Amino acid sequence: MKHLSRLLAVVLTAFFVLPMMSGINVLAAGDVPINGSYFPDANFRSVVSS
């Protein structure tokens, strides 16, 4: 029973936390222009824009 409750806690935590983590990227997409003033690192800009 102790293992079952621990498993349930892990599954519920993942169920609530993982959608929040992916939602952060979705909210920022399209609102920030990818240019040198916002992202000064050229390597980062090339990865993000591709």
HTML snippet that shows the backbone in 3Dmol.js (N, CA, C, O; Angstrom):
<script src="https://3Dmol.org/build/3Dmol-min.js"></script>
<div id="view" style="width:600px;height:400px;position:relative"></div>
<script>
const pdb = `
ATOM      1  N   MET A   1       0.834  -1.198   0.000  1.00  0.00           N
ATOM      2  CA  MET A   1       0.000   0.000   0.000  1.00  0.00           C
ATOM      3  C   MET A   1       0.873   1.255   0.000  1.00  0.00           C
ATOM      4  O   MET A   1       0.524   2.256  -0.625  1.00  0.00           O
ATOM      5  N   LYS A   2       2.011   1.199   0.704  1.00  0.00           N
ATOM      6  CA  LYS A   2       2.886   2.347   0.772  1.00  0.00           C
ATOM      7  C   LYS A   2       3.479   2.665  -0.605  1.00  0.00           C
ATOM      8  O   LYS A   2       3.626   3.830  -0.975  1.00  0.00           O
ATOM      9  N   HIS A   3       3.816   1.615  -1.354  1.00  0.00           N
ATOM     10  CA  HIS A   3       4.360   1.817  -2.691  1.00  0.00           C
ATOM     11  C   HIS A   3       3.307   2.369  -3.642  1.00  0.00           C
ATOM     12  O   HIS A   3       3.610   3.187  -4.510  1.00  0.00           O
ATOM     13  N   LEU A   4       2.093   1.926  -3.476  1.00  0.00           N
ATOM     14  CA  LEU A   4       1.006   2.402  -4.328  1.00  0.00           C
ATOM     15  C   LEU A   4       0.736   3.888  -4.102  1.00  0.00           C
ATOM     16  O   LEU A   4       0.507   4.629  -5.058  1.00  0.00           O
ATOM     17  N   SER A   5       0.760   4.320  -2.862  1.00  0.00           N
ATOM     18  CA  SER A   5       0.518   5.738  -2.579  1.00  0.00           C
ATOM     19  C   SER A   5       1.677   6.593  -3.082  1.00  0.00           C
ATOM     20  O   SER A   5       1.463   7.721  -3.524  1.00  0.00           O
ATOM     21  N   ARG A   6       2.889   6.076  -3.021  1.00  0.00           N
ATOM     22  CA  ARG A   6       4.036   6.823  -3.538  1.00  0.00           C
ATOM     23  C   ARG A   6       3.948   6.935  -5.059  1.00  0.00           C
ATOM     24  O   ARG A   6       4.218   7.993  -5.628  1.00  0.00           O
ATOM     25  N   LEU A   7       3.572   5.850  -5.705  1.00  0.00           N
ATOM     26  CA  LEU A   7       3.402   5.867  -7.148  1.00  0.00           C
ATOM     27  C   LEU A   7       2.300   6.846  -7.553  1.00  0.00           C
ATOM     28  O   LEU A   7       2.453   7.596  -8.518  1.00  0.00           O
ATOM     29  N   LEU A   8       1.214   6.836  -6.829  1.00  0.00           N
ATOM     30  CA  LEU A   8       0.126   7.766  -7.103  1.00  0.00           C
ATOM     31  C   LEU A   8       0.581   9.215  -6.932  1.00  0.00           C
ATOM     32  O   LEU A   8       0.204  10.078  -7.725  1.00  0.00           O
ATOM     33  N   ALA A   9       1.374   9.485  -5.922  1.00  0.00           N
ATOM     34  CA  ALA A   9       1.878  10.842  -5.706  1.00  0.00           C
ATOM     35  C   ALA A   9       2.785  11.279  -6.857  1.00  0.00           C
ATOM     36  O   ALA A   9       2.721  12.430  -7.290  1.00  0.00           O
ATOM     37  N   VAL A  10       3.621  10.380  -7.350  1.00  0.00           N
ATOM     38  CA  VAL A  10       4.512  10.719  -8.461  1.00  0.00           C
ATOM     39  C   VAL A  10       3.706  10.970  -9.736  1.00  0.00           C
ATOM     40  O   VAL A  10       3.983  11.919 -10.469  1.00  0.00           O
ATOM     41  N   VAL A  11       2.730  10.137  -9.995  1.00  0.00           N
ATOM     42  CA  VAL A  11       1.919  10.295 -11.204  1.00  0.00           C
ATOM     43  C   VAL A  11       1.117  11.593 -11.147  1.00  0.00           C
ATOM     44  O   VAL A  11       1.039  12.310 -12.145  1.00  0.00           O
ATOM     45  N   LEU A  12       0.534  11.899 -10.023  1.00  0.00           N
ATOM     46  CA  LEU A  12      -0.232  13.139  -9.905  1.00  0.00           C
ATOM     47  C   LEU A  12       0.655  14.368 -10.016  1.00  0.00           C
ATOM     48  O   LEU A  12       0.272  15.366 -10.627  1.00  0.00           O
ATOM     49  N   THR A  13       1.836  14.295  -9.426  1.00  0.00           N
ATOM     50  CA  THR A  13       2.773  15.415  -9.538  1.00  0.00           C
ATOM     51  C   THR A  13       3.156  15.644 -10.989  1.00  0.00           C
ATOM     52  O   THR A  13       3.163  16.781 -11.461  1.00  0.00           O
ATOM     53  N   ALA A  14       3.474  14.571 -11.698  1.00  0.00           N
ATOM     54  CA  ALA A  14       3.827  14.701 -13.112  1.00  0.00           C
ATOM     55  C   ALA A  14       2.640  15.230 -13.916  1.00  0.00           C
ATOM     56  O   ALA A  14       2.821  16.028 -14.835  1.00  0.00           O
ATOM     57  N   PHE A  15       1.442  14.795 -13.579  1.00  0.00           N
ATOM     58  CA  PHE A  15       0.245  15.229 -14.283  1.00  0.00           C
ATOM     59  C   PHE A  15       0.031  16.734 -14.161  1.00  0.00           C
ATOM     60  O   PHE A  15      -0.403  17.377 -15.117  1.00  0.00           O
ATOM     61  N   PHE A  16       0.330  17.298 -12.995  1.00  0.00           N
ATOM     62  CA  PHE A  16       0.109  18.730 -12.798  1.00  0.00           C
ATOM     63  C   PHE A  16       1.307  19.588 -13.177  1.00  0.00           C
ATOM     64  O   PHE A  16       1.126  20.733 -13.591  1.00  0.00           O
ATOM     65  N   VAL A  17       2.516  19.074 -13.051  1.00  0.00           N
ATOM     66  CA  VAL A  17       3.707  19.887 -13.294  1.00  0.00           C
ATOM     67  C   VAL A  17       4.085  19.918 -14.772  1.00  0.00           C
ATOM     68  O   VAL A  17       4.431  20.985 -15.280  1.00  0.00           O
ATOM     69  N   LEU A  18       4.033  18.806 -15.473  1.00  0.00           N
ATOM     70  CA  LEU A  18       4.485  18.768 -16.860  1.00  0.00           C
ATOM     71  C   LEU A  18       3.707  19.700 -17.786  1.00  0.00           C
ATOM     72  O   LEU A  18       4.334  20.346 -18.625  1.00  0.00           O
ATOM     73  N   PRO A  19       2.403  19.810 -17.690  1.00  0.00           N
ATOM     74  CA  PRO A  19       1.718  20.784 -18.560  1.00  0.00           C
ATOM     75  C   PRO A  19       2.127  22.230 -18.294  1.00  0.00           C
ATOM     76  O   PRO A  19       2.120  23.051 -19.212  1.00  0.00           O
ATOM     77  N   MET A  20       2.475  22.547 -17.076  1.00  0.00           N
ATOM     78  CA  MET A  20       2.916  23.905 -16.767  1.00  0.00           C
ATOM     79  C   MET A  20       4.250  24.208 -17.425  1.00  0.00           C
ATOM     80  O   MET A  20       4.478  25.320 -17.901  1.00  0.00           O
ATOM     81  N   MET A  21       5.124  23.222 -17.450  1.00  0.00           N
ATOM     82  CA  MET A  21       6.441  23.432 -18.032  1.00  0.00           C
ATOM     83  C   MET A  21       6.359  23.623 -19.541  1.00  0.00           C
ATOM     84  O   MET A  21       7.079  24.454 -20.094  1.00  0.00           O
ATOM     85  N   SER A  22       5.517  22.890 -20.201  1.00  0.00           N
ATOM     86  CA  SER A  22       5.399  23.060 -21.642  1.00  0.00           C
ATOM     87  C   SER A  22       4.616  24.327 -21.983  1.00  0.00           C
ATOM     88  O   SER A  22       4.823  24.895 -23.056  1.00  0.00           O
ATOM     89  N   GLY A  23       3.739  24.779 -21.117  1.00  0.00           N
ATOM     90  CA  GLY A  23       2.963  25.984 -21.356  1.00  0.00           C
ATOM     91  C   GLY A  23       3.792  27.242 -21.364  1.00  0.00           C
ATOM     92  O   GLY A  23       3.400  28.230 -21.985  1.00  0.00           O
ATOM     93  N   ILE A  24       4.915  27.236 -20.700  1.00  0.00           N
ATOM     94  CA  ILE A  24       5.780  28.413 -20.655  1.00  0.00           C
ATOM     95  C   ILE A  24       6.308  28.718 -22.051  1.00  0.00           C
ATOM     96  O   ILE A  24       6.338  29.876 -22.466  1.00  0.00           O
ATOM     97  N   ASN A  25       6.720  27.690 -22.770  1.00  0.00           N
ATOM     98  CA  ASN A  25       7.232  27.899 -24.113  1.00  0.00           C
ATOM     99  C   ASN A  25       6.141  28.354 -25.070  1.00  0.00           C
ATOM    100  O   ASN A  25       6.396  29.173 -25.953  1.00  0.00           O
ATOM    101  N   VAL A  26       4.968  27.850 -24.911  1.00  0.00           N
ATOM    102  CA  VAL A  26       3.874  28.202 -25.810  1.00  0.00           C
ATOM    103  C   VAL A  26       3.452  29.651 -25.614  1.00  0.00           C
ATOM    104  O   VAL A  26       3.130  30.332 -26.588  1.00  0.00           O
ATOM    105  N   LEU A  27       3.445  30.125 -24.409  1.00  0.00           N
ATOM    106  CA  LEU A  27       3.035  31.497 -24.142  1.00  0.00           C
ATOM    107  C   LEU A  27       4.010  32.511 -24.731  1.00  0.00           C
ATOM    108  O   LEU A  27       3.596  33.592 -25.151  1.00  0.00           O
ATOM    109  N   ALA A  28       5.291  32.180 -24.768  1.00  0.00           N
ATOM    110  CA  ALA A  28       6.280  33.122 -25.262  1.00  0.00           C
ATOM    111  C   ALA A  28       6.425  33.077 -26.776  1.00  0.00           C
ATOM    112  O   ALA A  28       6.977  34.012 -27.357  1.00  0.00           O
ATOM    113  N   ALA A  29       5.959  32.049 -27.421  1.00  0.00           N
ATOM    114  CA  ALA A  29       6.155  31.897 -28.862  1.00  0.00           C
ATOM    115  C   ALA A  29       5.390  32.970 -29.630  1.00  0.00           C
ATOM    116  O   ALA A  29       4.199  33.187 -29.405  1.00  0.00           O
ATOM    117  N   GLY A  30       6.088  33.627 -30.529  1.00  0.00           N
ATOM    118  CA  GLY A  30       5.450  34.617 -31.389  1.00  0.00           C
ATOM    119  C   GLY A  30       5.379  36.014 -30.810  1.00  0.00           C
ATOM    120  O   GLY A  30       5.129  36.962 -31.554  1.00  0.00           O
ATOM    121  N   ASP A  31       5.584  36.181 -29.526  1.00  0.00           N
ATOM    122  CA  ASP A  31       5.486  37.506 -28.919  1.00  0.00           C
ATOM    123  C   ASP A  31       6.811  38.251 -28.893  1.00  0.00           C
ATOM    124  O   ASP A  31       6.831  39.479 -28.807  1.00  0.00           O
ATOM    125  N   VAL A  32       7.916  37.522 -28.965  1.00  0.00           N
ATOM    126  CA  VAL A  32       9.229  38.132 -28.845  1.00  0.00           C
ATOM    127  C   VAL A  32       9.962  37.995 -30.176  1.00  0.00           C
ATOM    128  O   VAL A  32      10.161  36.882 -30.662  1.00  0.00           O
ATOM    129  N   PRO A  33      10.363  39.117 -30.768  1.00  0.00           N
ATOM    130  CA  PRO A  33      11.113  39.005 -32.023  1.00  0.00           C
ATOM    131  C   PRO A  33      12.517  38.444 -31.759  1.00  0.00           C
ATOM    132  O   PRO A  33      13.165  38.792 -30.772  1.00  0.00           O
ATOM    133  N   ILE A  34      12.957  37.591 -32.641  1.00  0.00           N
ATOM    134  CA  ILE A  34      14.281  36.987 -32.489  1.00  0.00           C
ATOM    135  C   ILE A  34      15.259  37.844 -33.278  1.00  0.00           C
ATOM    136  O   ILE A  34      15.442  37.670 -34.483  1.00  0.00           O
ATOM    137  N   ASN A  35      15.880  38.774 -32.564  1.00  0.00           N
ATOM    138  CA  ASN A  35      16.875  39.644 -33.183  1.00  0.00           C
ATOM    139  C   ASN A  35      17.988  39.929 -32.179  1.00  0.00           C
ATOM    140  O   ASN A  35      17.959  39.433 -31.052  1.00  0.00           O
ATOM    141  N   GLY A  36      18.952  40.717 -32.585  1.00  0.00           N
ATOM    142  CA  GLY A  36      20.121  40.981 -31.757  1.00  0.00           C
ATOM    143  C   GLY A  36      19.836  41.786 -30.505  1.00  0.00           C
ATOM    144  O   GLY A  36      20.586  41.688 -29.534  1.00  0.00           O
ATOM    145  N   SER A  37      18.778  42.574 -30.496  1.00  0.00           N
ATOM    146  CA  SER A  37      18.507  43.376 -29.301  1.00  0.00           C
ATOM    147  C   SER A  37      17.907  42.547 -28.174  1.00  0.00           C
ATOM    148  O   SER A  37      18.155  42.828 -27.001  1.00  0.00           O
ATOM    149  N   TYR A  38      17.121  41.532 -28.513  1.00  0.00           N
ATOM    150  CA  TYR A  38      16.543  40.673 -27.486  1.00  0.00           C
ATOM    151  C   TYR A  38      17.454  39.497 -27.143  1.00  0.00           C
ATOM    152  O   TYR A  38      17.549  39.094 -25.984  1.00  0.00           O
ATOM    153  N   PHE A  39      18.120  38.955 -28.154  1.00  0.00           N
ATOM    154  CA  PHE A  39      18.997  37.799 -27.972  1.00  0.00           C
ATOM    155  C   PHE A  39      20.361  38.123 -28.571  1.00  0.00           C
ATOM    156  O   PHE A  39      20.556  37.941 -29.773  1.00  0.00           O
ATOM    157  N   PRO A  40      21.296  38.593 -27.776  1.00  0.00           N
ATOM    158  CA  PRO A  40      22.587  39.009 -28.320  1.00  0.00           C
ATOM    159  C   PRO A  40      23.474  37.845 -28.796  1.00  0.00           C
ATOM    160  O   PRO A  40      24.403  38.072 -29.571  1.00  0.00           O
ATOM    161  N   ASP A  41      23.218  36.646 -28.364  1.00  0.00           N
ATOM    162  CA  ASP A  41      24.042  35.503 -28.754  1.00  0.00           C
ATOM    163  C   ASP A  41      23.601  34.973 -30.120  1.00  0.00           C
ATOM    164  O   ASP A  41      22.473  34.504 -30.274  1.00  0.00           O
ATOM    165  N   ALA A  42      24.493  35.050 -31.108  1.00  0.00           N
ATOM    166  CA  ALA A  42      24.166  34.638 -32.468  1.00  0.00           C
ATOM    167  C   ALA A  42      23.896  33.138 -32.556  1.00  0.00           C
ATOM    168  O   ALA A  42      23.028  32.716 -33.320  1.00  0.00           O
ATOM    169  N   ASN A  43      24.617  32.333 -31.795  1.00  0.00           N
ATOM    170  CA  ASN A  43      24.392  30.890 -31.814  1.00  0.00           C
ATOM    171  C   ASN A  43      23.003  30.553 -31.283  1.00  0.00           C
ATOM    172  O   ASN A  43      22.312  29.701 -31.841  1.00  0.00           O
ATOM    173  N   PHE A  44      22.600  31.210 -30.221  1.00  0.00           N
ATOM    174  CA  PHE A  44      21.272  30.985 -29.661  1.00  0.00           C
ATOM    175  C   PHE A  44      20.183  31.379 -30.652  1.00  0.00           C
ATOM    176  O   PHE A  44      19.195  30.664 -30.817  1.00  0.00           O
ATOM    177  N   ARG A  45      20.371  32.521 -31.308  1.00  0.00           N
ATOM    178  CA  ARG A  45      19.374  32.968 -32.304  1.00  0.00           C
ATOM    179  C   ARG A  45      19.240  31.979 -33.446  1.00  0.00           C
ATOM    180  O   ARG A  45      18.135  31.733 -33.930  1.00  0.00           O
ATOM    181  N   SER A  46      20.360  31.409 -33.881  1.00  0.00           N
ATOM    182  CA  SER A  46      20.283  30.439 -34.987  1.00  0.00           C
ATOM    183  C   SER A  46      19.561  29.175 -34.573  1.00  0.00           C
ATOM    184  O   SER A  46      18.850  28.584 -35.385  1.00  0.00           O
ATOM    185  N   VAL A  47      19.725  28.736 -33.313  1.00  0.00           N
ATOM    186  CA  VAL A  47      19.032  27.544 -32.833  1.00  0.00           C
ATOM    187  C   VAL A  47      17.543  27.826 -32.661  1.00  0.00           C
ATOM    188  O   VAL A  47      16.706  27.008 -33.044  1.00  0.00           O
ATOM    189  N   VAL A  48      17.220  28.956 -32.097  1.00  0.00           N
ATOM    190  CA  VAL A  48      15.811  29.281 -31.824  1.00  0.00           C
ATOM    191  C   VAL A  48      15.041  29.538 -33.107  1.00  0.00           C
ATOM    192  O   VAL A  48      13.880  29.144 -33.218  1.00  0.00           O
ATOM    193  N   SER A  49      15.655  30.181 -34.064  1.00  0.00           N
ATOM    194  CA  SER A  49      14.937  30.534 -35.284  1.00  0.00           C
ATOM    195  C   SER A  49      14.803  29.368 -36.253  1.00  0.00           C
ATOM    196  O   SER A  49      14.015  29.455 -37.195  1.00  0.00           O
ATOM    197  N   SER A  50      15.533  28.293 -36.059  1.00  0.00           N
ATOM    198  CA  SER A  50      15.418  27.156 -36.985  1.00  0.00           C
ATOM    199  C   SER A  50      14.384  26.159 -36.550  1.00  0.00           C
ATOM    200  O   SER A  50      14.175  25.152 -37.227  1.00  0.00           O
TER     201      SER A  50
END
`;
const viewer = $3Dmol.createViewer("view");
viewer.addModel(pdb, "pdb");
viewer.setStyle({}, {cartoon: {color: "spectrum"}});
viewer.zoomTo();
viewer.render();
</script>
